[in-house]
Amino acid sequence: MKIHKSSDVQTSKIGKGTTIWQYCVVLSGAKIGKDCNICANCFIENDVEIGDKVTIKNGVSIFDSIHIQSNVLVGPNVTFTNDLYPRSMRGLKKSKKTYSRTTILEGASIGGGSTILPGIKIGRNAIIGAGSLVTKDIADNAIVFGESARLQRYLNKAEMETIQQQMAVAKRSERANALKEVKRLCKEFGFTAGMLKGALANGRKKK
Ligand SMILES: CC(C)(COP(=O)(O)OP(=O)(O)OC[C@H]1O[C@@H](n2cnc3c(N)ncnc32)[C@H](O)[C@@H]1OP(=O)(O)O)[C@@H](O)C(=O)NCCC(=O)NCCS
């Protein structure tokens, strides 16, 4: 995990391998997964969950009730919203507000400068074109763009295959990295493969 010293990161729930670059603010309730890349000038509020291997490009604010699953890309300056009929509550009696949940499903990408209205679900692998205004749920594998972003087409076979290949490569490299880490730890603590197998077998017996 790497957090640039200019960032104010208050949560401890950040996965291994995640990088948070310059001038970000992350509040204490936020949960961020493994191997994410949070670029400069981002703000992440409390009720926010971010999966693994997510890329958040520069200048994105992620407010309460926004949940982002693994392998999602959020383009630069995307605007998430969580209150459909907002009012400034300054000077009024505070009551706890509940927001409708926005979920960005696994593998989706949101083009730069898009705005996502509250309570929206963006489907798996969907692509939101740059500068879109998303007012309705978006289906899995859909490519949408434009104001009140409408379905243009679905991902074609070749595009789907590319995504599957990328996922397979990512899985393989994840396994290889895990194995490398086990080997490194064994070396550091003087374990042999036989000792490790024995410990694992004992653990299984105890269960
Ligand atoms: C939407 C997108 C994925 C392309 O999808 P596509 O189905 O392959 O679309 P095409 O490139 O074939 O373009 C089809 C038409 O839509 C238009 N179009 C493409 N993207 C558009 C967008 N975001 N908004 C409005 N119109 C768009 C094209 O100009 C073209 O118009 P024409 O038929 O009048 O010539 C791509 O344009 C896009 O917006 N990608 C996101 C880029 C981005 O923000 N990346 C962020 C990370 S840096």
The ligand as a Gaussian input file, in Angstrom:
#p B3LYP/6-31G(d) Opt

LIG

0 1
 C      -18.461000       5.419000     -26.379000
 C      -17.116000       4.899000     -26.813000
 C      -16.709000       3.727000     -25.926000
 C      -17.148000       4.448000     -28.277000
 O      -18.202000       3.523000     -28.529000
 P      -18.484000       2.936000     -30.004000
 O      -19.763000       2.204000     -29.972000
 O      -17.285000       2.179000     -30.423000
 O      -18.721000       4.308000     -30.826000
 P      -18.025000       4.827000     -32.195000
 O      -16.638000       5.294000     -31.886000
 O      -18.239000       3.814000     -33.252000
 O      -18.900000       6.117000     -32.519000
 C      -20.270000       6.020000     -32.954000
 C      -20.864000       7.427000     -33.014000
 O      -21.039000       7.910000     -31.679000
 C      -20.315000       9.150000     -31.466000
 N      -19.743000       9.078000     -30.120000
 C      -18.755000       8.275000     -29.690000
 N      -18.519000       8.491000     -28.375000
 C      -19.374000       9.442000     -27.994000
 C      -19.600000      10.093000     -26.744000
 N      -18.905000       9.784000     -25.643000
 N      -20.591000      11.028000     -26.679000
 C      -21.304000      11.340000     -27.792000
 N      -21.129000      10.762000     -28.985000
 C      -20.166000       9.826000     -29.088000
 C      -19.268000       9.159000     -32.573000
 O      -18.899000      10.475000     -32.881000
 C      -19.993000       8.463000     -33.701000
 O      -20.885000       9.408000     -34.256000
 P      -21.261000       9.359000     -35.844000
 O      -21.945000       8.047000     -36.053000
 O      -22.163000      10.532000     -36.000000
 O      -19.969000       9.475000     -36.557000
 C      -16.025000       6.033000     -26.752000
 O      -16.292000       7.043000     -27.700000
 C      -15.910000       6.712000     -25.380000
 O      -16.594000       7.694000     -25.045000
 N      -14.982000       6.155000     -24.546000
 C      -14.667000       6.650000     -23.201000
 C      -13.349000       7.460000     -23.234000
 C      -12.995000       7.921000     -21.841000
 O      -13.636000       8.783000     -21.260000
 N      -11.986000       7.333000     -21.218000
 C      -11.651000       7.661000     -19.819000
 C      -10.377000       7.064000     -19.379000
 S       -9.041000       8.104000     -19.841000

